[in-house]
Amino acid sequence: MTGLYDVSHRHEEGAVTVAKHPVPKGQPILELRGLQKKYGAVEALKPANVTFLCGEIHAIVGENGAGKSTLIKLLTGVIRRTSGEVFWCGEPVQLSNPTEAIARGINAVHQEVVLCPHLSVAANMFLGDEMNKNGLMRKRAMTAAAQAVLNDLGFNLPAAATLSSLTIGQQQLVATARAAMRGTQFLIFDEPTAYLTRQESAQLFRLIRRLQGEGVTIVYISHRMEEVFELADRVSVLRDGTHVGTRKIAETNDAELIALMINRTIEQIYHKETLPIGATIVETRGLTGPGFEDISLSVRAGEIVGLYGLIGAGRSEFALGLYGRQPVTSGEIYWQGKKVEIRNERQAMDLGIALAPESRRDQGLCLNLPIGLNINLPVFDRLTSGFTINRRREIDNADRQIKDLKIKTPTRRVLASAMSGGNQQKIVIGKWLSHGAKLFIFDEPTVGVDVGTKAEIYRLFARLLEQGAGIVLISSYLPEVYELADRLHVFRQGKLVASHGYRGGSHEDVLTQAIGV
Amino acid sequence: MTVEATTEAAPVPKRGMNILFGLTLLGLLLFLWLVLGFATNSFWTPNNISNLLRQGAMTAILAVGQTFVIITAGIDLSVGAVVGFASVAVAWLLAAGVPLWLAMIITLLIGVLIGAFHAFGIVRMGLPAFIITLATLTSLRGIGLLITNGSTISITNEAFTNFSRANFLGVPSLFWMVIVVAIPAYVFLHLSRWGRYLFAVGSNSEAARLSGVNVNRTIYLAYILSSTCAAFVGLLLASRIGIGNATQAEGWELQAIASSVIGGTSLFGAVGSVQGPLLGAFILATINNGANLLNVNSFWQRIITGALIIVIVYFDQLRRRGSR
């Protein structure tokens, strides 16, 4: 019994042999003793003692940069430990490369899907482990087998479809199904729900519980406390590379966990100040474009307008339309009372609109360029005198944002790719703070961001509002928009279907409107 | 893998690394010169050094233009053909009685147009850079051959042909042209915002667009600069050989790309400099020159050049990984 769909027995040649049923439930399956990882002189993970029990769901929480990823990489053999010991089923193991980890039944599902977008769902599920007959792939058999697995899991996904035709959430489910069917005994989820809709998350949770029922040990990494309490049996907390404790979920609460993580209380996270509402900054009337239809709303100085909906509901598309990135086919935009047409991004910026886009990786950052260049990118025209850039101003501007936003980097010359999710988000925000704007659009600003940074971002919102700006906050995380937005608009299938005042309607109402049942 | 490195472990790229890499290349170049000085009697003769500088100069200028394009994560395969075509253009114009200064300006404008056409194909028609520049590579050779009817046009303008043989302050004028190109290129790439935009577009064009960078204009700029550099080299080549011939400069595009890559430019975009390709071009020129002096079979020269590209770029990869 190794995972739900152990299809590895069908191998004609060179099958990976996994010791079946290694230890009884509740006994230690993986023990870390003094596990440590150093990069040069820096300890990314200080000597940690953690025991994972067979068949449990073990959550790991901690802020970005706390050492969670280092731990995962150690367990999956991506990096090698500096010192310490790892015991698998009571025996010392090396875990020196990914192949060894996978051979022992240790797999990971990552936050961002690492599969081949151009291949079919079935081909991805069998990737590297294809069914062969006489050296030829049995494509039809694989599609049928993959479809059977997907159906059985209750995922309504076509196995023959190209992976890239699915939403990111659906791709995540495929990645999980892939791990589930290959003899996994120990499955690590690294923030799997960051890009999932609520239904997709629910499907994923059902699958996780089912795997647990089959005796698979689950490690679940998340920033979302309610998920940890919904799923986990035990939870370990990391802070600054130190394992600060492990608790049984029944014997702890989120206040204690957050205190362990950051030494800060939960009330301080959602920072909301009621400010006098000023004049209307922008108003759209019947705005229609690709992915959104007939959107009429307005944003006034000093208020946060929340846009809530499922992924693909048209919120981001509306934002891109307003920003001039997508063509608007009909409808009108009034900027401070005057009718305007916004044909490109530069026009939007010149009016005073800033957009921190949905995906840091694809839209927000030039990852392989320095932090400083990223921060300065929207304002190079202002940093230029004559033909050349004023080097002093360039450096000062970057350093000021790094300092103001507390971006954790030794210098502005570090590449953006070396930063954690929270710090990357701060770089994106820093770009727009240095440019300045009247209207800030934040699209999913806290995805993959730790609690501490979230609190900082929310405080920053308040600061922008005090300065007379208006904010559009797009989020798939209901508590966030619910607690922060002065007005909350619900999107469904490209249309604005409902509006609420500050904390108007119940969570259930808003959700129902977004899902449309 | 998630890229969530712990913040403390984030590597600090030292600015020294780039300088170090530049110095390594410079060291390699000097090492080659030293070795050739010992191995041959004729290497350190004024004649040979002038010759070497002339040989390297034209590739160097092409490589600088090519680097602008590669930084935007593009490629320009047409530069060799543009050189040949420009030599035909200037020879034809001179033969038609057009004054020299005007013939030169028109030739450079042809370069501008070719670059603009490349960018048009990429931006408006959505063609991959590889395809559109491959298409002009073959078409330009064809047009050049049509104009000359497959033969060559001799250039009788002495002022023009003497230029490439002339020296200034004891240094060949062709090498001075490298400096004339390199200094503004350096200012453009490393000191102006346009340079920053090239890097940003090469790294993530969508992020650049959403930050208000005019991505299309940046791409036009890169390809126009590359083709104009190539047309300029066409003028230099015509001056050097005294003819216009559409089949000249065969394979120079690969020399230019190789120089650029040896000089540390990443074919994935967003990494590159002006000094790197210059050094790369002169390293290649030195190898060819040295191989000639050592009477190495010219077939072997090609093999050695290929092997050297692999070695240098491999070490560059190691360096990057090491600094990560």
Chai-1 contact restraints between the chains, C-beta under 6 A:
chainA,res_idxA,chainB,res_idxB,connection_type,confidence,min_distance_angstrom,max_distance_angstrom,comment,restraint_id
A,Y39,B,A9,contact,1.0,0.0,6.0,A-B,restraint_1
A,V42,B,E8,contact,1.0,0.0,6.0,A-B,restraint_2
A,V42,B,A9,contact,1.0,0.0,6.0,A-B,restraint_3
A,A44,B,T6,contact,1.0,0.0,6.0,A-B,restraint_4
A,A44,B,A9,contact,1.0,0.0,6.0,A-B,restraint_5
A,G65,B,T6,contact,1.0,0.0,6.0,A-B,restraint_6
A,G65,B,T7,contact,1.0,0.0,6.0,A-B,restraint_7
A,G67,B,T6,contact,1.0,0.0,6.0,A-B,restraint_8
A,S69,B,T2,contact,1.0,0.0,6.0,A-B,restraint_9
A,S69,B,E4,contact,1.0,0.0,6.0,A-B,restraint_10
A,H110,B,T2,contact,1.0,0.0,6.0,A-B,restraint_11
A,Q111,B,T2,contact,1.0,0.0,6.0,A-B,restraint_12
A,D190,B,T2,contact,1.0,0.0,6.0,A-B,restraint_13
A,E345,B,L210,contact,1.0,0.0,6.0,A-B,restraint_14
A,E345,B,G212,contact,1.0,0.0,6.0,A-B,restraint_15
A,R346,B,G212,contact,1.0,0.0,6.0,A-B,restraint_16
A,M349,B,G212,contact,1.0,0.0,6.0,A-B,restraint_17
A,P357,B,L210,contact,1.0,0.0,6.0,A-B,restraint_18
A,Q363,B,E206,contact,1.0,0.0,6.0,A-B,restraint_19
A,Q363,B,A207,contact,1.0,0.0,6.0,A-B,restraint_20
A,Q363,B,L210,contact,1.0,0.0,6.0,A-B,restraint_21
A,G364,B,A207,contact,1.0,0.0,6.0,A-B,restraint_22
A,L365,B,A207,contact,1.0,0.0,6.0,A-B,restraint_23
A,C366,B,A200,contact,1.0,0.0,6.0,A-B,restraint_24
A,C366,B,S203,contact,1.0,0.0,6.0,A-B,restraint_25
A,C366,B,N204,contact,1.0,0.0,6.0,A-B,restraint_26
A,C366,B,A207,contact,1.0,0.0,6.0,A-B,restraint_27
A,N368,B,S203,contact,1.0,0.0,6.0,A-B,restraint_28
A,N368,B,A270,contact,1.0,0.0,6.0,A-B,restraint_29
A,L369,B,F199,contact,1.0,0.0,6.0,A-B,restraint_30
A,L369,B,S203,contact,1.0,0.0,6.0,A-B,restraint_31
A,L369,B,A270,contact,1.0,0.0,6.0,A-B,restraint_32
A,L377,B,A200,contact,1.0,0.0,6.0,A-B,restraint_33
A,L377,B,S211,contact,1.0,0.0,6.0,A-B,restraint_34
A,P378,B,S211,contact,1.0,0.0,6.0,A-B,restraint_35
A,P378,B,G212,contact,1.0,0.0,6.0,A-B,restraint_36
A,F380,B,R193,contact,1.0,0.0,6.0,A-B,restraint_37
A,F380,B,R196,contact,1.0,0.0,6.0,A-B,restraint_38
A,T384,B,R193,contact,1.0,0.0,6.0,A-B,restraint_39
A,F387,B,S192,contact,1.0,0.0,6.0,A-B,restraint_40
A,T388,B,L191,contact,1.0,0.0,6.0,A-B,restraint_41
A,T388,B,S192,contact,1.0,0.0,6.0,A-B,restraint_42
A,I389,B,R193,contact,1.0,0.0,6.0,A-B,restraint_43
A,K408,B,T7,contact,1.0,0.0,6.0,A-B,restraint_44
A,P410,B,V12,contact,1.0,0.0,6.0,A-B,restraint_45
A,T411,B,V12,contact,1.0,0.0,6.0,A-B,restraint_46
A,R413,B,P13,contact,1.0,0.0,6.0,A-B,restraint_47
A,V414,B,A10,contact,1.0,0.0,6.0,A-B,restraint_48
A,S417,B,V3,contact,1.0,0.0,6.0,A-B,restraint_49
A,A418,B,A5,contact,1.0,0.0,6.0,A-B,restraint_50
A,A418,B,A10,contact,1.0,0.0,6.0,A-B,restraint_51
A,S420,B,E4,contact,1.0,0.0,6.0,A-B,restraint_52
A,S420,B,T7,contact,1.0,0.0,6.0,A-B,restraint_53
